[in-house]
Amino acid sequence: MALSTCKECGAQVSTEAKSCPHCGVKAPAQRPSSAPSVLTKKYTMSPTLKILLAVMFVGLIANVMIGARRPVQPRDSRQVEAAKPVDACFDQGYNGATVYLANIKTAMEVGASASEMMNTMCADAVQKIGTHDCRGQCEAGFKYKTKTWVKEKP
């Protein structure tokens, strides 16, 4: 049991006393230190952080509201059909390069260069698929596969 001074009359009272025996004030004991205890200390956010959070919240709400109003464009079946041949041409070149690179020793013995193989294969792809950009896509697929193959080699 420690003694403290009464906050009202200044007399010595117990820190556990509910009221001062001299003046009758409730909770007479003064705290020994003036620093707030850890349990009663209130943590506050800085004004900058509050503003930043408010701006982020408003931006999020605006994004949701604008996104909800944006009409969803249905995919046109013609767009889907137009994309298929281009992908098929790229795949044709990519697959052709895979076969060429798997048999590169034999191709070198025969004297077939990569550019000759690509030209032959892409000409066939244009005849099979028949779109205006098929040759360029086929060559892009062939070149992409050969570049990644060269990078993978030690």
C-alpha positions in Angstrom: 0.0 0.0 0.0 1.6 3.2 -1.2 0.8 6.7 0.0 0.0 9.6 -2.3 -1.3 13.2 -1.8 -5.0 14.0 -2.2 -5.6 16.0 -5.3 -8.0 18.3 -3.4 -6.6 18.9 0.1 -3.0 17.7 -0.2 -3.2 15.3 2.7 -1.5 11.9 2.7 -3.9 9.1 1.5 -3.6 5.6 0.4 -3.4 5.0 -3.4 -6.2 2.4 -2.9 -8.6 4.8 -1.1 -11.9 5.3 -2.8 -12.4 8.7 -1.1 -10.2 11.1 1.0 -10.7 10.7 4.8 -10.0 14.4 5.3 -12.0 16.2 2.6 -14.2 13.4 1.2 -13.3 13.8 -2.5 -13.7 10.7 -4.6 -10.5 9.0 -6.0 -8.1 11.3 -4.1 -4.8 9.7 -5.1 -2.8 11.5 -7.7 -0.8 9.5 -10.2 2.8 9.3 -9.4 3.9 10.3 -12.9 2.2 12.7 -15.2 2.7 10.6 -18.4 -0.4 8.8 -19.6 -0.4 5.1 -19.2 0.0 2.8 -22.2 -3.6 1.5 -21.7 -5.1 5.0 -21.8 -3.0 6.6 -24.5 -4.9 7.3 -27.7 -3.3 6.8 -31.0 -4.4 9.2 -33.8 -3.7 9.3 -37.5 -1.8 12.2 -39.0 -3.9 14.6 -41.1 -1.9 13.6 -44.2 -2.8 10.0 -43.8 -6.4 10.8 -43.2 -6.5 12.8 -46.5 -4.7 10.1 -48.4 -7.2 7.5 -47.2 -10.2 9.7 -48.0 -8.9 10.3 -51.5 -8.3 6.6 -52.1 -11.8 5.8 -50.8 -13.4 8.4 -53.1 -11.4 7.1 -56.0 -12.5 3.5 -55.3 -16.2 4.5 -55.1 -15.9 6.5 -58.3 -14.2 3.6 -60.1 -17.0 1.2 -59.1 -19.7 3.7 -60.1 -18.1 4.4 -63.5 -17.4 0.8 -64.1 -21.0 -0.1 -63.4 -22.2 2.4 -66.0 -19.9 1.3 -68.7 -21.8 -0.8 -71.2 -20.4 -4.2 -71.9 -19.7 -4.7 -75.6 -20.7 -8.1 -76.8 -18.1 -9.8 -78.9 -19.0 -9.7 -82.5 -18.8 -13.2 -84.0 -17.0 -11.7 -87.0 -14.2 -10.4 -84.8 -13.8 -13.9 -83.3 -13.7 -15.5 -86.7 -11.2 -12.9 -88.0 -8.8 -13.7 -85.1 -8.7 -17.4 -85.6 -6.8 -17.4 -89.0 -4.2 -15.0 -87.6 -3.6 -17.3 -84.6 -3.5 -20.3 -86.9 -0.9 -18.7 -89.1 1.3 -17.8 -86.0 0.9 -21.3 -84.7 1.8 -22.7 -88.2 5.1 -20.8 -88.1 5.8 -21.6 -84.4 5.2 -25.4 -85.0 7.3 -25.4 -88.2 10.2 -23.8 -86.3 9.8 -26.4 -83.6 10.1 -29.2 -86.1 13.0 -27.5 -87.9 14.9 -27.0 -84.6 14.3 -30.6 -83.5 15.9 -31.8 -86.8 18.5 -29.0 -87.2 21.4 -31.4 -87.7 19.7 -33.1 -90.5 18.6 -29.8 -92.0 22.1 -28.5 -92.0 23.4 -31.7 -93.7 20.9 -31.3 -96.4 21.6 -27.6 -96.7 18.2 -26.3 -95.8 18.5 -22.9 -94.1 16.1 -21.6 -91.6 15.0 -18.8 -93.9 14.2 -21.2 -96.7 12.3 -23.4 -94.4 10.3 -20.4 -93.1 9.5 -19.2 -96.6 8.3 -22.6 -97.7 6.2 -23.2 -94.7 4.6 -19.8 -94.6 3.8 -20.0 -98.3 1.9 -23.2 -97.5 0.1 -21.5 -94.6 -1.1 -18.7 -96.8 -2.5 -21.2 -99.3 -4.2 -23.2 -96.6 -5.6 -20.4 -94.4 -5.7 -17.6 -97.0 -5.8 -14.3 -95.1 -4.0 -11.2 -96.1 -1.8 -11.1 -93.0 -1.1 -14.8 -92.7 2.5 -14.7 -94.1 3.6 -12.0 -91.6 2.0 -13.9 -88.7 3.6 -17.2 -89.8 7.0 -15.6 -90.0 6.5 -13.9 -86.6 5.7 -17.3 -85.1 8.8 -18.9 -86.7 11.1 -16.1 -85.6 9.7 -16.1 -82.1 10.3 -19.8 -81.6 13.8 -19.6 -83.0 14.7 -16.7 -80.7 13.4 -18.4 -77.6 15.2 -21.6 -78.6 18.5 -19.8 -79.0 18.1 -18.1 -75.6 17.4 -21.4 -73.9 20.6 -23.0 -75.3 23.6 -22.8 -72.9 
